[in-house]
């Protein structure tokens, strides 16, 4: 028999990184706390996401930066969300976009699209990036998905134009990572992908969309505060502690 404690504390390896350069704030360094496990389940995943952790592959993590507490977790209140004018435009622009919910896929089409997106962001926004290959993509986005990790694939003109990696938790959806074809920028696929997540959460009876981190003043995260109402979590409570999410007033 697997008891409740085993579900919340599966076997894992815990470690932290050395400091490295922060991608969000100038003249800051980052240190990450990691938990690696092959035995994650939905209850464990939900408990960590509720407390500000993120998941990539079999790795769960959150920042433990020395002297800095700028990374705050955000979540959208699905039941109270009303799309803005610009978000309604994104919905109309994607009336013909085909959307498929499936287990994470690793193939040449996905990897080529991922690399095309990151090459574009490297030129446009000076992202530090290197070309990804099949093994690394599988480790980051397919492994560790178990029964809760999914992919929402977007198709236009009979080709893959967007990929949204998510976790379906007990109380919501955790947005892991999204990438898209820059040639379809007019369609605002990033905005539309969150609308799709919200509609999926409503259909599944889920209350929250967990957006990951927000850093005040960081341009890369500004879009997250356009999805209202949202709540914010300050800090990363232990799994035995109750997280205290509060209304976010930007």
The 8 nearest C-alpha neighbors of each residue, nearest first, counted from 0:
[[1, 2, 5, 3, 6, 4, 9, 7],
 [2, 0, 5, 3, 6, 4, 9, 7],
 [3, 1, 5, 4, 0, 6, 7, 8],
 [2, 4, 6, 5, 7, 1, 8, 42],
 [3, 5, 7, 6, 2, 8, 1, 9],
 [6, 4, 8, 2, 9, 3, 7, 1],
 [5, 7, 3, 4, 8, 9, 43, 42],
 [6, 8, 43, 4, 5, 9, 3, 42],
 [7, 9, 5, 6, 4, 10, 43, 11],
 [10, 8, 5, 6, 38, 11, 7, 39],
 [11, 9, 36, 8, 38, 12, 37, 5],
 [12, 10, 36, 35, 9, 34, 13, 37],
 [13, 11, 35, 34, 36, 14, 10, 33],
 [12, 14, 34, 33, 35, 11, 15, 32],
 [15, 13, 33, 32, 34, 12, 16, 35],
 [14, 16, 32, 31, 33, 17, 30, 13],
 [17, 15, 31, 30, 18, 32, 14, 33],
 [16, 18, 30, 19, 15, 31, 29, 28],
 [19, 17, 30, 29, 28, 16, 20, 64],
 [18, 20, 29, 28, 21, 17, 30, 16],
 [19, 21, 28, 29, 27, 22, 18, 26],
 [22, 20, 28, 29, 27, 23, 24, 19],
 [21, 23, 24, 20, 25, 126, 27, 127],
 [24, 22, 21, 217, 25, 214, 219, 27],
 [23, 25, 21, 27, 22, 26, 217, 214],
 [26, 24, 27, 23, 21, 22, 20, 28],
 [25, 27, 24, 28, 21, 20, 22, 23],
 [28, 26, 21, 25, 24, 20, 29, 67],
 [27, 29, 20, 21, 19, 18, 26, 30],
 [30, 28, 64, 18, 19, 21, 20, 31],
 [29, 31, 18, 64, 63, 16, 62, 17],
 [32, 30, 62, 15, 16, 63, 61, 33],
 [31, 33, 15, 60, 61, 62, 14, 63],
 [34, 32, 60, 14, 15, 59, 13, 31],
 [33, 35, 13, 59, 12, 58, 60, 11],
 [36, 34, 58, 12, 11, 57, 59, 13],
 [37, 35, 11, 38, 57, 39, 10, 34],
 [36, 38, 39, 57, 143, 35, 11, 10],
 [37, 39, 36, 9, 40, 10, 11, 143],
 [40, 38, 37, 43, 36, 44, 9, 41],
 [41, 39, 43, 42, 44, 38, 6, 145],
 [40, 42, 44, 43, 45, 168, 147, 169],
 [43, 41, 45, 44, 40, 46, 6, 7],
 [44, 42, 7, 46, 40, 41, 45, 6],
 [43, 45, 41, 47, 42, 46, 40, 48],
 [44, 46, 168, 42, 48, 43, 47, 41],
 [47, 45, 43, 49, 44, 48, 42, 50],
 [46, 48, 50, 52, 49, 44, 45, 43],
 [47, 49, 52, 45, 51, 50, 46, 44],
 [48, 50, 46, 47, 51, 45, 242, 52],
 [51, 49, 47, 48, 235, 236, 242, 52],
 [50, 52, 48, 235, 72, 49, 47, 53],
 [51, 53, 48, 61, 47, 60, 50, 59],
 [52, 54, 60, 59, 48, 61, 51, 211],
 [55, 53, 59, 58, 56, 60, 52, 175],
 [54, 56, 139, 58, 57, 140, 59, 53],
 [55, 57, 139, 143, 142, 140, 138, 58],
 [58, 56, 143, 36, 35, 37, 55, 142],
 [57, 59, 35, 55, 56, 54, 34, 60],
 [60, 58, 54, 34, 53, 33, 52, 35],
 [59, 61, 33, 32, 53, 52, 34, 31],
 [60, 62, 52, 32, 31, 53, 63, 33],
 [63, 61, 31, 64, 30, 32, 29, 60],
 [64, 62, 30, 31, 32, 65, 61, 29],
 [65, 63, 30, 29, 67, 62, 66, 28],
 [64, 66, 67, 63, 30, 29, 28, 68],
 [65, 67, 64, 68, 63, 27, 69, 28],
 [68, 66, 64, 65, 69, 63, 70, 27],
 [67, 69, 70, 66, 64, 234, 71, 63],
 [68, 70, 214, 67, 71, 215, 213, 233],
 [71, 69, 214, 212, 213, 68, 72, 62],
 [72, 70, 213, 212, 233, 232, 69, 214],
 [71, 73, 212, 232, 211, 231, 51, 213],
 [74, 72, 231, 210, 230, 211, 209, 212],
 [73, 75, 209, 208, 230, 210, 229, 207],
 [76, 74, 229, 208, 207, 77, 228, 227],
 [77, 75, 207, 229, 79, 78, 228, 80],
 [76, 78, 80, 206, 207, 79, 75, 197],
 [77, 79, 76, 80, 206, 201, 207, 205],
 [80, 78, 77, 76, 81, 228, 227, 75],
 [79, 81, 77, 78, 227, 228, 76, 82],
 [80, 82, 79, 83, 227, 226, 228, 78],
 [83, 81, 86, 87, 80, 84, 226, 85],
 [82, 84, 86, 85, 87, 81, 226, 225],
 [83, 85, 87, 86, 88, 82, 89, 81],
 [86, 84, 88, 87, 83, 89, 82, 90],
 [85, 87, 89, 83, 88, 84, 82, 90],
 [86, 88, 90, 84, 89, 85, 82, 83],
 [89, 87, 85, 91, 86, 90, 92, 84],
 [90, 88, 86, 92, 87, 91, 187, 191],
 [89, 91, 87, 88, 93, 92, 191, 86],
 [92, 90, 88, 93, 94, 89, 87, 95],
 [93, 91, 89, 186, 90, 94, 88, 95],
 [92, 94, 96, 95, 91, 90, 186, 89],
 [93, 95, 91, 96, 92, 90, 97, 89],
 [94, 96, 93, 97, 155, 92, 91, 154],
 [97, 95, 93, 155, 94, 154, 98, 153],
 [96, 98, 154, 153, 95, 155, 99, 152],
 [97, 99, 153, 152, 96, 154, 151, 100],
 [98, 100, 152, 151, 101, 153, 97, 150],
 [101, 99, 151, 150, 152, 98, 149, 102],
 [102, 100, 150, 149, 99, 103, 151, 152],
 [101, 103, 149, 150, 104, 148, 100, 141],
 [104, 102, 150, 141, 149, 101, 105, 140],
 [103, 105, 102, 106, 141, 109, 150, 101],
 [106, 104, 137, 109, 103, 133, 107, 136],
 [105, 107, 108, 109, 104, 110, 133, 111],
 [106, 108, 110, 109, 111, 105, 133, 112],
 [109, 107, 111, 106, 110, 112, 159, 105],
 [110, 108, 112, 107, 111, 106, 113, 105],
 [109, 111, 113, 107, 112, 108, 114, 106],
 [112, 110, 114, 108, 113, 109, 107, 115],
 [111, 113, 115, 109, 110, 114, 116, 108],
 [114, 112, 110, 116, 111, 115, 109, 178],
 [113, 115, 117, 111, 116, 112, 130, 118],
 [116, 114, 112, 118, 113, 117, 111, 119],
 [117, 115, 119, 113, 114, 118, 180, 179],
 [118, 116, 120, 114, 119, 115, 121, 113],
 [117, 119, 121, 115, 120, 116, 114, 122],
 [118, 120, 116, 117, 122, 121, 123, 115],
 [121, 119, 117, 123, 124, 122, 118, 126],
 [120, 122, 126, 125, 118, 119, 124, 123],
 [121, 123, 119, 120, 125, 124, 118, 126],
 [124, 122, 120, 121, 125, 119, 126, 118],
 [123, 125, 120, 126, 121, 122, 119, 127],
 [126, 124, 121, 122, 123, 127, 120, 128],
 [127, 125, 121, 124, 120, 128, 122, 117],
 [128, 126, 121, 125, 129, 22, 120, 117],
 [127, 129, 126, 121, 117, 130, 118, 120],
 [128, 130, 131, 127, 117, 114, 118, 121],
 [129, 131, 114, 132, 128, 117, 118, 113],
 [130, 132, 129, 135, 136, 114, 133, 110],
 [133, 131, 135, 134, 136, 130, 110, 137],
 [132, 134, 136, 135, 137, 110, 131, 105],
 [135, 133, 137, 136, 132, 138, 131, 139],
 [134, 136, 138, 137, 133, 132, 139, 131],
 [135, 137, 133, 139, 134, 138, 140, 132],
 [136, 138, 141, 134, 135, 140, 139, 142],
 [137, 139, 135, 142, 56, 136, 140, 141],
 [140, 138, 56, 55, 136, 137, 135, 141],
 [139, 141, 56, 137, 136, 138, 142, 55],
 [142, 140, 137, 103, 144, 138, 56, 139],
 [141, 143, 56, 138, 144, 137, 140, 57],
 [142, 144, 57, 56, 145, 141, 37, 39],
 [143, 145, 148, 142, 141, 147, 146, 56],
 [146, 144, 143, 147, 148, 40, 39, 142],
 [145, 147, 148, 144, 41, 40, 149, 102],
 [148, 146, 167, 166, 145, 144, 41, 149],
 [147, 149, 144, 166, 165, 146, 145, 167],
 [150, 148, 102, 165, 103, 101, 166, 164],
 [149, 151, 164, 103, 101, 102, 163, 100],
 [150, 152, 100, 163, 99, 162, 101, 164],
 [151, 153, 162, 99, 98, 161, 150, 163],
 [154, 152, 161, 98, 97, 160, 159, 162],
 [155, 153, 159, 97, 158, 160, 96, 157],
 [154, 156, 157, 96, 158, 160, 97, 159],
 [155, 157, 158, 154, 159, 96, 160, 95],
 [158, 156, 155, 154, 159, 97, 160, 96],
 [159, 157, 154, 156, 155, 160, 153, 108],
 [158, 160, 154, 153, 161, 155, 152, 157],
 [161, 159, 180, 179, 154, 153, 158, 155],
 [160, 162, 179, 153, 178, 152, 159, 180],
 [163, 161, 152, 178, 177, 151, 153, 179],
 [162, 164, 177, 151, 150, 176, 165, 152],
 [165, 163, 150, 176, 175, 149, 177, 151],
 [166, 164, 174, 175, 149, 173, 148, 150],
 [165, 167, 148, 173, 147, 172, 149, 168],
 [166, 168, 172, 147, 171, 148, 173, 165],
 [169, 167, 45, 171, 170, 172, 166, 41],
 [168, 170, 45, 171, 167, 41, 42, 205],
 [171, 169, 205, 168, 206, 207, 172, 45],
 [170, 172, 207, 205, 168, 206, 208, 169],
 [171, 173, 167, 208, 166, 168, 209, 174],
 [172, 174, 209, 166, 165, 208, 175, 167],
 [175, 173, 165, 210, 209, 176, 172, 164],
 [176, 174, 165, 164, 173, 54, 166, 177],
 [177, 175, 164, 163, 174, 178, 165, 162],
 [176, 178, 163, 162, 164, 179, 189, 175],
 [179, 177, 162, 161, 113, 116, 163, 176],
 [180, 178, 161, 160, 116, 181, 162, 112],
 [179, 181, 160, 182, 183, 116, 161, 112],
 [182, 180, 184, 183, 179, 116, 119, 115],
 [181, 183, 180, 184, 185, 160, 179, 186],
 [184, 182, 181, 185, 180, 186, 160, 187],
 [183, 185, 181, 186, 187, 182, 188, 180],
 [186, 184, 183, 187, 92, 182, 188, 89],
 [185, 187, 184, 188, 92, 183, 89, 93],
 [188, 186, 189, 190, 185, 184, 89, 191],
 [187, 189, 191, 186, 190, 192, 161, 179],
 [190, 188, 192, 191, 187, 193, 177, 179],
 [191, 189, 188, 192, 187, 193, 194, 89],
 [190, 192, 188, 194, 193, 189, 89, 90],
 [193, 191, 195, 189, 194, 190, 188, 196],
 [192, 194, 196, 195, 191, 190, 197, 189],
 [193, 195, 191, 197, 196, 192, 198, 190],
 [194, 196, 192, 198, 193, 197, 199, 191],
 [197, 195, 193, 199, 194, 198, 200, 192],
 [196, 198, 194, 200, 199, 195, 77, 193],
 [199, 197, 201, 195, 200, 196, 202, 194],
 [198, 200, 196, 202, 201, 197, 195, 203],
 [199, 201, 205, 197, 203, 198, 202, 204],
 [202, 200, 204, 198, 199, 203, 205, 197],
 [201, 203, 199, 200, 204, 198, 205, 197],
 [204, 202, 200, 201, 205, 199, 171, 198],
 [203, 205, 201, 202, 200, 206, 170, 171],
 [206, 204, 171, 200, 170, 203, 201, 207],
 [205, 207, 77, 171, 170, 76, 78, 204],
 [208, 206, 171, 76, 77, 75, 74, 205],
 [207, 209, 172, 75, 74, 171, 173, 210],
 [210, 208, 74, 173, 211, 174, 172, 207],
 [211, 209, 74, 73, 174, 208, 173, 212],
 [212, 210, 72, 209, 73, 53, 213, 174],
 [213, 211, 72, 71, 70, 73, 210, 214],
 [212, 214, 71, 220, 70, 72, 215, 73],
 [215, 213, 70, 217, 69, 216, 71, 212],
 [214, 216, 217, 213, 69, 220, 70, 221],
 [215, 217, 214, 218, 221, 220, 24, 23],
 [216, 218, 214, 219, 215, 220, 23, 221],
 [217, 219, 221, 220, 216, 222, 215, 23],
 [218, 220, 217, 221, 222, 23, 214, 213],
 [221, 219, 218, 222, 213, 223, 217, 214],
 [220, 222, 218, 223, 219, 224, 217, 225],
 [223, 221, 225, 224, 220, 219, 226, 190],
 [224, 222, 225, 221, 220, 226, 210, 213],
 [223, 225, 226, 222, 221, 227, 249, 229],
 [226, 224, 223, 222, 227, 221, 83, 228],
 [227, 225, 224, 223, 228, 75, 229, 80],
 [228, 226, 229, 80, 225, 75, 224, 76],
 [227, 229, 76, 75, 80, 226, 79, 230],
 [230, 228, 75, 227, 74, 76, 247, 246],
 [229, 231, 246, 247, 245, 74, 73, 244],
 [230, 232, 73, 245, 247, 244, 72, 246],
 [233, 231, 244, 72, 71, 234, 243, 73],
 [232, 234, 71, 231, 235, 72, 244, 243],
 [235, 233, 232, 236, 71, 68, 51, 50],
 [234, 236, 50, 51, 237, 233, 52, 61],
 [237, 235, 50, 240, 242, 234, 238, 241],
 [236, 238, 240, 239, 235, 50, 241, 242],
 [237, 239, 240, 236, 46, 47, 50, 241],
 [238, 240, 237, 241, 236, 46, 242, 7],
 [241, 239, 237, 238, 236, 242, 50, 243],
 [240, 242, 243, 239, 236, 238, 237, 50],
 [243, 241, 50, 236, 244, 240, 49, 232],
 [244, 242, 245, 241, 232, 233, 236, 231],
 [243, 245, 232, 231, 230, 242, 246, 233],
 [246, 244, 230, 231, 247, 243, 232, 229],
 [247, 245, 230, 231, 229, 248, 244, 228],
 [248, 246, 230, 231, 229, 249, 245, 228],
 [249, 247, 246, 229, 230, 231, 228, 245],
 [248, 247, 224, 215, 229, 246, 225, 231]]
